[in-house]
Amino acid sequence: MDELTLLAVAAVVLVVAVTSISDRVGVAAPIVLVVLGVGLSLVPGVPTVTMDPDVVLSVVLPLLLYAAAVNMPATDFRRDLGSITALSVVLVVVSAFAVGLFLWWLLPGLGLAAAVALGAVVSPPDAVAATSIGKRLGLPNRLVTILEGEGLVNDATALVMLRSAVVATSGAISVGGVLADFAYAVVVAVLIGLAVGWVSVQVRARLDQPVTSTAISLVVPFIAFIPAEHVGASGVLSVVVAGLVTGIRAPRRLSSQARVAERTNWRTVLLLLEHGVFLVLGLQITLILDEVHAGGFSVGTALWLGVAVTVLLFVLRLGFVAPLIGLLSRQQRRAAGTSRWLDAASERFDDAVARFEGHPRVTEKRVSSVRRSLTRRQADATFFSNEGVGRRGGLVLAWSGMRGVVTVAAAQTLPEDMAYRPQLILIAFTVAVLTLVVQGGTLPLLIRVLGIRGSDEEELQRELTRLVNTLSAASQDLLDSPELHREDGQPFDEKTLEMARRRTRTLPESASTETLRTWTSARQEQQELHRKLMEAQQDALLDAQASGVYRSQTVAAAQRFLDQRNMMLD
């Protein structure tokens, strides 16, 4: 136990140190940790560290995917759902079968189902390294969203394929059975995830203490994962759906204190898990090599096969991304025409509302619903027109196919009696390390050479200012409303209202989260009024998010602004 404790402490210190240094030198921490882990494993006297694949796939992976799903902007995910589905489902399936056929052709004695099982293992990229590099170098937000969305779903696709392929090694399943199993795993997982996400937010909304709400959030991934796996569905996909539902509903149902506390605690958990697994991944090399030496073909052959599979995966990804970029470019060209059509449709609708004003079927609720729909569609068209991916973005997308710890952990779940099992694990390990070191290590250079940049900072600042002013206007409307009163039914003191009006009007024009000042309040009446104002601004922010007019990073910045101000005043 003492040795285990010492190793855990050393690993945490190492992860923190490497993360801090990596941020300064401009190298993604996961890449450094993998290389460091490989180097440490070859040093005599370093204790052997085993990685239990069940722990990785049943504990670490649900936590990582849930946290990523909660923070995924729902509007961005919806807009690029087609691209995300193509990369995380279609490309994973194509890659699994292509790699499987390649290995089946090269390795006599390896069944096709077993070969496809390894193909499923190496098919899903890990988005952690790519997105950390992309965010640091200022990649366009749409590219980052596609990569993160792909990383959310592709593990579920790969693990379902792996399970079906392993069953097929015994000859007990047909093609129709595989398709039925896949459909069942997806549908049931989505239903369970929806239920868990909705119920968990309802429960957390009734908890008074942020710490208890955060504690519940830490077990939600497993509440979604375990039942789904128990009934034969995809536990991973169930976790992702639960996280997406939580991310959508939490701003409306949970207090700002609960959200800030959850965000802080989860960032710590993610730092240790995301980076710790890459260190452990590197430390596996000696164990894997020892198993390969025990029988089958040589280490050198396995390494060369790993290199060949890596090249094949890149070629497949490049060949898949190229037509995808063509479709996105076509979408961008059509968006301008769609935008003009929607402008005309909005004008016709306004004219119709004016003509039929007073008609019993022309209710305010229906008019508002149609206008919201038109606004959202117009915002989508503007987004597609202005936020194209392009060929340079496509190259970055194709080069961002790094594999990670899930690949190695999934490989270790292959049946013990499978032919060439140790060599197949080494092939998977080689693919993971090569893609991380080669593709991940050169991705920053590629981004700089291509000259890809995200949104202009001044433009984002102006957009954030507009959104903050919209929130301020929501407060002003509430302050001027005759229905505003205290919880006991009495009106607010006029001096308190005037003080709130002055503070609302004097919100800084520069809406930077670093420079925005928070309100302060000393009396209970001011606190009570503040809560009502914050509710109005939160509702306005959610409406703005639903409309799709503002970029997701602008909405997120405004949400942080509201949360921080609410925390300071409460």
C-alpha positions in Angstrom: 0.0 0.0 0.0 2.8 2.4 0.8 4.4 1.8 -2.6 1.0 2.3 -4.3 0.4 5.6 -2.4 3.9 6.8 -3.3 3.3 6.0 -7.0 0.0 7.8 -6.9 1.5 10.9 -5.3 4.4 10.9 -7.8 2.0 10.5 -10.7 -0.1 13.5 -9.6 3.0 15.7 -9.1 4.4 14.6 -12.5 1.1 15.3 -14.2 0.9 18.8 -12.7 4.6 19.6 -13.4 4.3 18.4 -17.1 1.1 20.3 -17.6 2.6 23.5 -16.3 5.8 23.2 -18.4 3.9 22.1 -21.5 1.7 25.2 -21.4 4.9 27.4 -21.4 6.8 25.5 -24.1 3.8 25.0 -26.4 3.6 21.2 -26.5 0.5 19.3 -25.6 0.8 17.7 -22.2 -0.6 14.3 -23.3 2.2 13.9 -25.9 4.9 14.7 -23.3 3.3 12.3 -20.8 3.2 9.4 -23.2 6.8 9.8 -24.2 7.8 10.2 -20.5 5.8 7.1 -19.6 7.6 5.0 -22.3 11.0 6.3 -21.1 10.3 5.6 -17.4 9.1 2.1 -18.2 12.4 1.3 -19.7 14.4 2.5 -16.7 15.6 -0.4 -14.5 14.0 -0.4 -11.0 10.9 1.5 -12.0 7.9 -0.4 -10.6 5.6 -2.1 -13.1 2.3 -0.3 -13.5 -0.5 -2.3 -14.9 -3.6 -0.7 -16.5 -6.8 -2.5 -15.8 -8.8 -2.1 -19.0 -12.1 -2.5 -17.2 -11.2 0.5 -14.9 -10.4 2.6 -18.0 -13.5 1.7 -19.9 -15.9 1.6 -17.0 -14.7 4.3 -14.7 -12.3 6.7 -16.4 -14.0 6.9 -19.8 -17.5 7.7 -18.5 -16.1 10.5 -16.4 -14.2 12.0 -19.3 -17.1 11.7 -21.7 -19.6 13.1 -19.3 -17.5 16.2 -18.6 -16.9 16.8 -22.2 -20.6 16.4 -23.1 -21.7 18.8 -20.3 -19.5 21.5 -21.7 -20.4 20.8 -25.4 -22.3 23.8 -26.8 -25.7 22.4 -27.7 -26.2 24.8 -30.6 -22.8 24.0 -32.1 -23.4 20.3 -31.7 -26.7 20.5 -33.4 -25.3 22.6 -36.3 -22.5 20.1 -37.0 -24.3 16.9 -36.1 -24.0 15.7 -39.7 -20.2 16.1 -39.8 -19.9 14.7 -36.3 -22.0 11.6 -37.2 -20.1 11.0 -40.4 -16.7 11.0 -38.6 -17.8 9.3 -35.4 -20.0 6.6 -36.9 -19.4 6.1 -40.6 -15.6 6.7 -40.6 -15.2 4.4 -37.5 -17.1 1.6 -39.2 -15.2 2.0 -42.5 -11.9 2.2 -40.7 -12.6 -0.9 -38.6 -13.5 -3.1 -41.6 -10.6 -1.7 -43.7 -8.0 -2.4 -41.0 -9.6 -5.7 -40.4 -9.4 -6.8 -44.0 -5.8 -5.6 -44.2 -4.7 -7.6 -41.1 -6.7 -10.6 -42.2 -4.9 -10.6 -45.5 -1.5 -10.3 -43.9 -1.8 -12.7 -41.0 -2.6 -16.3 -41.7 -4.6 -17.9 -38.9 -6.2 -14.6 -37.9 -10.0 -14.8 -38.4 -11.8 -12.0 -40.2 -13.9 -11.3 -37.1 -10.9 -11.0 -34.9 -9.2 -8.7 -37.4 -12.2 -6.5 -37.5 -12.2 -6.5 -33.7 -8.7 -4.9 -33.7 -9.9 -2.6 -36.4 -12.6 -1.4 -34.1 -10.0 -0.9 -31.4 -7.8 1.4 -33.4 -10.6 3.2 -35.3 -11.7 5.9 -32.8 -9.4 9.0 -32.4 -9.0 10.6 -29.0 -9.8 14.3 -29.3 -8.0 15.4 -26.1 -4.6 16.2 -27.6 -6.0 17.7 -30.8 -8.4 20.0 -29.0 -5.9 21.1 -26.4 -3.5 22.1 -29.2 -6.3 23.7 -31.3 -7.6 25.8 -28.5 -4.2 27.0 -27.5 -3.3 28.0 -31.1 -6.7 29.6 -31.8 -8.3 27.1 -34.2 -11.7 28.2 -35.4 -14.4 27.2 -32.9 -16.2 25.1 -35.5 -13.2 22.9 -36.1 -12.8 22.4 -32.4 -16.5 21.6 -32.0 -16.3 18.9 -34.8 -13.3 17.3 -33.2 -14.8 17.3 -29.7 -18.2 16.0 -31.0 -16.4 13.3 -32.9 -14.6 12.3 -29.7 -17.9 12.1 -27.8 -19.5 9.6 -30.0 -16.8 7.6 -31.8 -15.8 5.5 -28.7 -19.4 4.3 -28.4 -19.4 3.2 -32.1 -16.1 1.5 -31.7 -16.9 -0.4 -28.5 -20.2 -1.6 -29.9 -18.4 -2.9 -33.0 -15.7 -4.5 -30.8 -18.4 -6.3 -28.8 -20.1 -7.6 -32.0 -16.9 -8.6 -33.6 -15.8 -10.6 -30.5 -19.1 -12.4 -30.5 -18.7 -13.1 -34.2 -15.4 -14.9 -33.5 -17.5 -17.8 -32.3 -19.6 -17.7 -35.4 -22.7 -17.0 -33.3 -23.9 -13.8 -35.0 -25.0 -12.7 -38.5 -24.7 -9.4 -40.4 -28.4 -8.8 -39.5 -27.7 -9.6 -35.9 -24.8 -7.1 -35.9 -27.1 -4.4 -37.3 -29.9 -5.2 -34.9 -27.4 -5.2 -32.0 -26.1 -1.8 -33.0 -29.6 -0.3 -33.4 -30.6 -1.7 -30.0 -27.5 -0.4 -28.3 -28.0 3.1 -29.7 -31.7 3.5 -29.1 -31.8 2.1 -25.6 -28.6 4.1 -24.6 -30.2 7.3 -25.8 -33.4 6.7 -23.9 -31.5 5.9 -20.7 -29.3 8.9 -21.1 -32.2 11.2 -21.6 -33.9 9.9 -18.5 -30.8 10.1 -16.3 -29.9 13.5 -17.5 -33.3 14.9 -16.9 -33.8 13.3 -13.5 -30.3 14.2 -12.3 -30.9 17.9 -13.0 -34.3 17.8 -11.3 -32.8 16.2 -8.2 -29.8 18.6 -8.1 -32.1 21.6 -8.4 -33.7 20.6 -5.1 -30.4 20.5 -3.2 -29.4 23.6 -1.3 -25.7 23.0 -1.0 -23.4 23.3 -4.0 -21.2 20.6 -2.6 -24.0 18.1 -2.5 -25.0 19.0 -6.1 -21.4 18.5 -7.2 -21.3 15.2 -5.4 -24.3 14.0 -7.4 -22.7 15.2 -10.6 -19.7 12.9 -10.0 -21.9 9.8 -9.9 -24.3 10.7 -12.8 -22.0 9.2 -15.4 -22.2 5.8 -13.7 -25.9 6.1 -13.1 -26.2 6.4 -16.9 -23.4 3.9 -17.7 -24.2 0.9 -15.5 -27.9 0.3 -16.4 -27.2 0.7 -20.1 -24.4 -1.8 -20.0 -26.6 -4.2 -17.9 -29.3 -4.3 -20.6 -26.8 -4.7 -23.4 -26.9 -1.1 -24.7 -24.0 1.3 -25.1 -23.1 2.7 -21.7 -20.7 5.2 -23.2 -23.4 6.7 -25.5 -25.8 6.8 -22.5 -23.2 8.8 -20.6 -22.8 11.2 -23.5 -26.5 11.8 -23.9 -26.9 12.3 -20.1 -24.1 14.9 -20.2 -25.7 16.7 -23.2 -29.0 16.9 -21.4 -27.3 18.2 -18.3 -25.4 20.8 -20.2 -28.7 22.1 -21.8 -30.8 22.1 -18.6 -28.3 23.0 -15.9 -28.2 26.8 -16.6 -32.0 27.0 -16.2 -32.4 24.7 -13.2 -29.2 24.9 -11.1 -28.0 27.9 -9.1 -24.9 29.8 -10.2 -23.1 28.6 -7.0 -23.8 25.0 -7.9 -22.5 25.5 -11.5 -19.4 27.3 -10.4 -18.6 24.7 -7.7 -19.2 21.9 -10.2 -17.0 23.5 -12.8 -14.1 24.0 -10.4 -14.2 20.4 -9.1 -14.6 18.8 -12.4 -11.7 20.7 -13.9 -9.5 19.2 -11.2 -10.8 15.7 -11.8 -10.4 16.1 -15.6 -6.8 17.3 -15.3 -5.8 14.2 -13.3 -7.7 11.7 -15.4 -7.1 13.1 -18.9 -3.4 13.5 -18.3 -2.9 10.6 -15.9 -4.1 8.0 -18.4 -1.6 9.1 -21.0 1.2 8.7 -18.4 -0.1 5.2 -17.6 -0.4 4.5 -21.4 3.3 5.1 -21.9 4.2 2.9 -18.9 2.5 -0.1 -20.5 5.2 -0.8 -23.0 7.4 -3.2 -21.0 4.4 -5.4 -20.1 3.2 -5.5 -23.7 6.7 -6.4 -25.0 7.0 -9.2 -22.4 3.8 -10.7 -23.6 4.8 -10.5 -27.3 8.1 -12.3 -26.5 6.1 -15.2 -25.2 5.0 -16.4 -28.6 3.7 -15.6 -32.0 5.5 -13.4 -34.5 8.3 -11.0 -33.5 8.2 -7.6 -31.9 9.7 -6.1 -35.0 6.9 -7.5 -37.2 4.3 -6.2 -34.8 5.8 -2.8 -34.8 6.0 -2.6 -38.6 2.4 -3.7 -38.8 1.5 -0.9 -36.3 3.2 1.6 -38.6 1.4 0.2 -41.6 -2.0 0.4 -39.8 -1.2 4.0 -38.8 -0.5 5.0 -42.4 -3.7 3.2 -43.5 -5.8 5.0 -40.9 -4.5 8.4 -42.0 -5.1 7.6 -45.7 -8.7 6.5 -44.8 -9.3 9.6 -42.8 -7.9 11.9 -45.4 -9.9 10.2 -48.1 -13.0 10.5 -46.0 -12.5 14.2 -44.9 -11.9 15.4 -48.5 -15.5 14.8 -49.7 -16.9 15.9 -46.4 -15.2 19.3 -46.8 -16.7 19.4 -50.3 -20.2 19.0 -48.8 -19.5 21.6 -46.1 -18.3 24.0 -48.8 -21.5 23.4 -50.8 -23.4 24.1 -47.6 -21.6 27.3 -47.1 -22.4 28.5 -50.7 -26.1 27.6 -50.3 -26.3 29.4 -46.9 -26.2 32.9 -48.5 -29.2 32.1 -50.6 -31.0 30.6 -47.6 -30.3 33.7 -45.6 -31.9 35.9 -48.3 -34.9 33.7 -48.5 -35.3 33.8 -44.7 -35.1 37.6 -44.7 -37.9 37.7 -47.2 -39.9 35.1 -45.3 -39.6 37.2 -42.1 -40.9 40.3 -43.9 -43.8 38.3 -45.3 -44.6 36.9 -41.9 -44.5 40.4 -40.3 -46.9 41.7 -43.0 -49.2 38.8 -42.4 -49.2 39.3 -38.6 -50.1 43.0 -39.2 -52.9 42.2 -41.7 -54.5 39.6 -39.4 -54.0 41.3 -36.1 -56.8 40.5 -33.8 -57.6 37.2 -35.4 -58.2 34.5 -32.8 -55.6 32.2 -34.3 -52.9 34.9 -34.4 -51.9 34.6 -30.7 -48.8 36.1 -29.2 -47.5 32.7 -28.3 -47.8 31.4 -31.9 -46.2 34.6 -33.3 -43.3 34.5 -30.9 -42.8 30.8 -31.7 -42.6 31.4 -35.4 -40.3 34.4 -34.9 -38.0 32.4 -32.7 -37.8 29.6 -35.4 -37.1 32.1 -38.1 -34.4 33.8 -36.0 -32.7 30.5 -35.3 -32.8 29.4 -38.9 -31.4 32.8 -39.9 -28.6 32.5 -37.3 -27.8 29.0 -38.6 -27.6 30.3 -42.2 -25.3 33.1 -41.1 -23.2 30.7 -39.2 -22.8 28.3 -42.1 -22.0 31.3 -44.4 -19.4 32.9 -42.2 -17.9 29.8 -40.5 -16.7 27.6 -43.3 -14.1 24.9 -42.7 -12.3 25.0 -46.1 -9.4 22.9 -47.4 -6.9 24.1 -44.8 -9.4 23.3 -42.0 -9.9 19.9 -43.7 -6.2 19.2 -43.6 -6.1 19.9 -39.9 -9.2 17.7 -39.4 -7.5 14.9 -41.3 -4.2 15.2 -39.4 -6.0 15.3 -36.0 -6.7 11.5 -35.9 -4.6 10.8 -32.8 -5.5 7.6 -30.9 -5.3 7.4 -27.1 -5.7 5.3 -24.0 -9.1 3.9 -25.0 -7.4 2.1 -28.0 -4.9 0.3 -25.7 -7.4 -0.4 -23.0 -9.9 -1.8 -25.5 -7.2 -4.0 -27.1 -6.5 -5.6 -23.7 -10.1 -6.7 -23.6 -9.6 -9.0 -26.6 -10.3 -12.7 -25.6 -7.3 -14.5 -24.1 -7.6 -17.3 -26.7 -7.6 -15.0 -29.7 -4.8 -15.7 -32.2 -1.9 -13.3 -32.0 -3.5 -11.5 -29.0 -0.2 -10.1 -27.6 0.9 -8.9 -31.0 -2.5 -7.3 -31.7 -2.2 -5.4 -28.4 1.3 -4.2 -29.4 -0.1 -3.1 -32.8 -2.8 -1.1 -31.1 -0.2 0.4 -28.7 2.1 1.3 -31.7 -0.8 3.1 -33.4 -1.7 5.1 -30.3 1.9 6.2 -29.6 2.7 6.9 -33.2 -0.3 9.0 -33.9 0.1 10.9 -30.6 3.8 11.7 -31.1 4.0 12.1 -34.9 0.6 13.7 -35.7 0.1 15.3 -32.3 3.7 16.6 -32.2 3.5 18.1 -35.7 -0.1 19.5 -35.5 1.0 22.9 -34.1 3.5 23.3 -37.0 0.8 22.3 -39.5 -1.6 24.9 -38.0 1.0 27.6 -38.2 2.1 26.8 -41.7 -1.5 26.8 -42.9 -2.2 30.1 -41.2 -5.5 29.0 -39.7 -7.0 31.5 -37.2 -10.2 31.6 -35.3 -12.6 34.5 -34.9 -11.2 38.0 -34.6 -10.8 39.0 -30.9 -12.2 42.4 -31.5 -15.2 41.0 -33.2 -15.8 38.6 -30.3 -15.4 41.5 -27.9 -18.0 43.5 -29.8 -20.4 40.5 -29.8 -19.9 39.9 -26.1 -20.7 43.6 -25.5 -23.9 43.3 -27.5 -24.9 40.2 -25.5 -24.2 41.8 -22.1 -26.2 44.8 -23.2 -29.1 42.5 -24.0 -28.8 41.0 -20.5 -28.8 44.5 -19.1 -31.9 45.4 -21.0 -33.7 42.4 -19.5 -32.9 43.7 -16.1 -34.2 47.2 -17.0 -37.4 45.7 -18.3 -38.0 43.8 -15.1 -37.2 47.0 -13.0 -39.8 48.9 -15.0 -42.4 46.1 -14.7 -45.4 46.9 -12.4 -45.4 43.1 -11.5 -42.0 43.3 -9.7 -42.4 42.9 -6.0 -40.8 41.2 -3.0 -41.5 37.6 -2.0 -43.9 38.9 0.7 -45.9 40.8 -1.9 -44.6 44.3 -0.8 -43.0 46.6 -3.4 -39.3 47.2 -3.4 -38.1 50.4 -1.9 -37.7 53.1 -4.6 -34.2 53.8 -3.5 -33.3 50.2 -3.9 -34.8 50.2 -7.4 -33.0 53.3 -8.4 -29.7 52.0 -7.2 -30.3 48.8 -9.2 -31.2 51.0 -12.3 -28.0 53.0 -12.0 -25.8 49.8 -11.7 -27.6 48.2 -14.6 -27.2 51.2 -16.8 -23.5 51.6 -15.9 -22.4 48.1 -17.0 -19.0 48.6 -18.7 -19.1 49.0 -22.5 -16.1 46.7 -22.7 -17.6 43.4 -21.7 -14.3 41.5 -21.0 -14.7 39.0 -18.3 -11.4 40.3 -16.8 -12.6 43.9 -16.6 -16.3 43.6 -15.8 -16.9 44.7 -12.2 -19.4 42.9 -9.9 -22.3 44.5 -8.1 -22.1 44.6 -4.3 -25.0 44.5 -1.9 -25.3 44.8 1.8 -29.0 44.5 2.6 -31.3 41.5 2.3 -33.7 43.6 0.2 -31.0 44.2 -2.3 -30.1 40.5 -2.4 -33.7 39.6 -3.0 -34.0 42.1 -5.9 -30.6 40.9 -7.3 -31.9 37.3 -7.5 -34.9 38.4 -9.5 -32.7 40.4 -11.8 -30.3 37.5 -12.3 -33.2 35.3 -13.2 -34.3 37.7 -15.8 -30.8 38.0 -17.3 -30.4 34.2 -17.2 -33.7 33.8 -19.1 -32.5 36.4 -21.6 -29.2 34.6 -22.0 -30.9 31.2 -22.5 -33.2 32.8 -25.1 -30.2 34.3 -26.9 -28.5 30.9 -26.8 -31.6 29.1 -28.2 -31.8 31.7 -31.0 -28.4 30.7 -32.3 -27.5 34.4 -33.0 -24.4 34.5 -30.8 -21.4 32.3 -31.0 -21.1 29.6 -28.4 -17.9 31.1 -26.9 -19.7 34.4 -26.5 -22.6 32.8 -24.7 -20.2 30.8 -22.5 -18.3 34.0 -21.6 -21.6 35.8 -20.7 -22.6 32.8 -18.6 -19.3 32.9 -16.7 -19.9 36.6 -16.3 -23.3 36.1 -14.8 -22.2 33.2 -12.6 -19.2 35.1 -11.2 -21.3 38.2 -10.5 -24.0 36.2 -8.8 -21.4 34.4 -6.7 -19.9 37.7 -5.6 -23.2 39.2 -4.6 -24.7 36.1 -2.9 
